[in-house]
Amino acid sequence: MTTESNDSSDGANSGAGSEAKAPRRLFLRASGLALCGGSCLAVLGPGLQLIAYPIGNETVTGRGRYVAVGDAEQFNEGALPVKVDIVTERGDAWNRTEAAKIGSAWVMRRNGRIHAYSAACPHLGCSVDLTSEAEASAHGPGFICRCHDSFFAGDGSATQGPSPRGLDELEVREVEGELEIRFERFRYGTPEKTPV
Amino acid sequence: MNSWLEERLPIAWVGQTLRGMRLAEGADWRHCLGMVAAFLFVQQCVVGTLLALYYSPSASDAWASTAYIQDRVAGGWVLRGLHHHGMSALVVVCGLHLVAIVTRRSYAGRREIVWLSGLGMGGLVLAFSMTGYTLTFDQNAYWATQVRTGIAATLPGGDLVNRLLLGGGEFGNLTLTRQFVLHAFVLPGAVLGLLVVHVLGFWRRQQVAAQEFPPPQALAVDERSYWSGQCFIDVVAMFVVTVILVYATIQTHGAPLGAPAEADSNFLARPEWFFLFLFELLHHFDGPTRFVGTVLIPGATLCFLASVPWLGRTRSRQRFVTLGCALILCGWASLTVMAIVKDQRNPELAETIAAQEEAAREARRWAKMGVLPPGGPVVFHNDPTYRVRTLYSEHCAKCHSLDPEAEPEAPVLRDYASRAWVAGLIRTPRAPQYYGATKHSDMEPYPESELPAADLEALVEYLVSLGRTDIRPASDGALVAKGAALFEEHSCDSCHEVEQHSSGDAPNLWGHGNLEWVEAMIRNPSDELLFGESAEMPSFADDLDKADIRRLAEFVVELRTGPPAPEGDATRP
């Protein structure tokens, strides 16, 4: 057999027969694969954590807290619903905007209580409007979503069209005369109202 | 399955070619460097891609998104650390690879293309470092870029190159987008291209060598196969490098990040360690000899290195090549050491750098709350004391300046209503630091002759006992009683009421200096409990809301009591 002089190196094979090499080769292959795996893990471990970060963490914040929208007294009994902008501090990844509009709500007072409905249509999220005179006479007064023609009655319940449920009611409270609305988003296209 | 693929793709051919990979001289540790460099390059690409899931190359977002990765995203700091230290490792491994090639004269034997493509990749690796350094848009990035564009401007065509690289006349949005495109798309593509040429180049030489030196040399086929020995060596080397990188990452908790870039500031920037030699070199060639350091020496070095395969045609000339390269290496090393030692011997530098690092820590602390849209230095606005300092300078500082050098136009508020302040007021109410600059001149001074020191002490103690919340009067009741007696004796009570809610000709002294007293003062100094209609200070009830007045009052009180103990966590609602 050749006596090729290799410089000392752990991996080099001696000039022995192939039968004697088999366990050594197996060892080299197994440990080589293990080391490869280790090298990849150093990157893949934190890499997968990084990729999956938005799954366990809210990267866009601002929803879910009570936001002051104005004097509770301005909403009169039986008056037309008023569209109110929900403006609050919003976090978006590394950003923080102090007064960002995170959504809007239709607010009205019925039977003494104030009701607020999310202006996001439960069908696919387009903005819901009040019906015009023509639309009201054709489909009844209330709300209309002009993206796909979903109609809602004055109390928010769905009357016609593709929307699977009525307008999503939002939690409200009054603090020192100020109306506060807790703006949330709900899953689109389902008959049940589930917060996301 | 195999035959289905085999009919559509040249799998067997690929397999054969791979299995046939051979080295001219069997497995050796020194041969691993090229593969390790390639491994590091691939790792940098993968890690870079992962980082790009969160990084945003815009002037308002670059720093904030980097801080986000470093301090908020899970695993972010690890990847940043691997990327940062990986860069250093790549430079070291490429350098060692070059040294190995030169010492073994592997540039000879018609391997000019291999050599040149390798050199090109080395240059691109440095370009990676320069482009990547700017992307964080922190102070280091900004000022290092200023230095580099300054140097480039002195070279012919430099202004044009600067404009192209900066995307304009200054470091801004377009700089970041361009540097990002270079760093993430153009340079990796270029390296890949050169790598292919490099590999094809030495593969061809292996082919030719196998043809020119038939069987006898190529006998021990197995020993020469890449897979029988060298592969394992390479894998071990890659693993060792990975371990080193992970260790370094953990030690430094990721990669450094300075405070956000600020155009008008004083900042001492330092380049990456492997560029320190250039930094040091240029110190020795400033002014008219500048071009020696910027053009001559680098240019000569580059020309020498590029011509190595042609220079090293004969044995004796190969020794000359080795000597030249050794000289370059020594030059690089000594300049680097000189730069490091010079910095270490400079105590002022250490202070400046410590201050800069403190600013960086502050910035990153406030960034955890989220950075306002303008980005960068705006992060400091998250600091609540920032707001009050701005309010103070807008509304109060004109008269109540905090600058000890300034001419007082109203009572100096430093240490306001402390024992010392009160004592000083009683002694010299018409001094400029009290009411001397105002029109309030009714109060007479009480010098030593009228009010001996012991009496003054008692009087002050009595005043301090009048409902003060942050100062406790002496437990010696006798002293306070003596002070009360003196208060009447000297007719202080003819102007100054001490009962709560009683108005007189001068400010009511109950709780003087307390938060509520100061708040009331800011709200309306013309209140009858304070200075009444003759007040010179304007009222701020209409200009400032309750919260801001309270903040300012707290600020004034803190001028006496000092700031409150620091909170443990940076996050605030």
Chai-1 contact restraints between the chains, C-beta under 6 A:
chainA,res_idxA,chainB,res_idxB,connection_type,confidence,min_distance_angstrom,max_distance_angstrom,comment,restraint_id
A,T2,B,L219,contact,1.0,0.0,6.0,A-B,restraint_1
A,T2,B,A220,contact,1.0,0.0,6.0,A-B,restraint_2
A,E4,B,G26,contact,1.0,0.0,6.0,A-B,restraint_3
A,E4,B,A220,contact,1.0,0.0,6.0,A-B,restraint_4
A,E4,B,E223,contact,1.0,0.0,6.0,A-B,restraint_5
A,N6,B,G26,contact,1.0,0.0,6.0,A-B,restraint_6
A,D7,B,D28,contact,1.0,0.0,6.0,A-B,restraint_7
A,S9,B,A27,contact,1.0,0.0,6.0,A-B,restraint_8
A,S9,B,D28,contact,1.0,0.0,6.0,A-B,restraint_9
A,S9,B,W29,contact,1.0,0.0,6.0,A-B,restraint_10
A,S9,B,I233,contact,1.0,0.0,6.0,A-B,restraint_11
A,G11,B,A27,contact,1.0,0.0,6.0,A-B,restraint_12
A,G11,B,G229,contact,1.0,0.0,6.0,A-B,restraint_13
A,G11,B,F232,contact,1.0,0.0,6.0,A-B,restraint_14
A,G11,B,I233,contact,1.0,0.0,6.0,A-B,restraint_15
A,A12,B,G26,contact,1.0,0.0,6.0,A-B,restraint_16
A,A12,B,A27,contact,1.0,0.0,6.0,A-B,restraint_17
A,A12,B,G229,contact,1.0,0.0,6.0,A-B,restraint_18
A,N13,B,S228,contact,1.0,0.0,6.0,A-B,restraint_19
A,N13,B,G229,contact,1.0,0.0,6.0,A-B,restraint_20
A,L28,B,F232,contact,1.0,0.0,6.0,A-B,restraint_21
A,G32,B,F232,contact,1.0,0.0,6.0,A-B,restraint_22
A,G32,B,V235,contact,1.0,0.0,6.0,A-B,restraint_23
A,L35,B,V235,contact,1.0,0.0,6.0,A-B,restraint_24
A,L35,B,F239,contact,1.0,0.0,6.0,A-B,restraint_25
A,C36,B,V235,contact,1.0,0.0,6.0,A-B,restraint_26
A,G38,B,F239,contact,1.0,0.0,6.0,A-B,restraint_27
A,S39,B,M238,contact,1.0,0.0,6.0,A-B,restraint_28
A,S39,B,F239,contact,1.0,0.0,6.0,A-B,restraint_29
A,S39,B,T242,contact,1.0,0.0,6.0,A-B,restraint_30
A,A42,B,T242,contact,1.0,0.0,6.0,A-B,restraint_31
A,A42,B,V246,contact,1.0,0.0,6.0,A-B,restraint_32
A,V43,B,V46,contact,1.0,0.0,6.0,A-B,restraint_33
A,V43,B,V47,contact,1.0,0.0,6.0,A-B,restraint_34
A,P46,B,G75,contact,1.0,0.0,6.0,A-B,restraint_35
A,P46,B,V78,contact,1.0,0.0,6.0,A-B,restraint_36
A,P46,B,L79,contact,1.0,0.0,6.0,A-B,restraint_37
A,G47,B,L50,contact,1.0,0.0,6.0,A-B,restraint_38
A,Q49,B,A74,contact,1.0,0.0,6.0,A-B,restraint_39
A,Q49,B,G75,contact,1.0,0.0,6.0,A-B,restraint_40
A,L50,B,L50,contact,1.0,0.0,6.0,A-B,restraint_41
A,L50,B,V73,contact,1.0,0.0,6.0,A-B,restraint_42
A,L50,B,G75,contact,1.0,0.0,6.0,A-B,restraint_43
A,L50,B,G76,contact,1.0,0.0,6.0,A-B,restraint_44
A,Y53,B,V73,contact,1.0,0.0,6.0,A-B,restraint_45
A,Y53,B,A74,contact,1.0,0.0,6.0,A-B,restraint_46
A,G91,B,G370,contact,1.0,0.0,6.0,A-B,restraint_47
A,A93,B,Y68,contact,1.0,0.0,6.0,A-B,restraint_48
A,W94,B,A64,contact,1.0,0.0,6.0,A-B,restraint_49
A,W94,B,S65,contact,1.0,0.0,6.0,A-B,restraint_50
A,W94,B,Y68,contact,1.0,0.0,6.0,A-B,restraint_51
A,W94,B,V371,contact,1.0,0.0,6.0,A-B,restraint_52
A,N95,B,G370,contact,1.0,0.0,6.0,A-B,restraint_53
A,R96,B,G370,contact,1.0,0.0,6.0,A-B,restraint_54
A,R96,B,L372,contact,1.0,0.0,6.0,A-B,restraint_55
A,T97,B,P373,contact,1.0,0.0,6.0,A-B,restraint_56
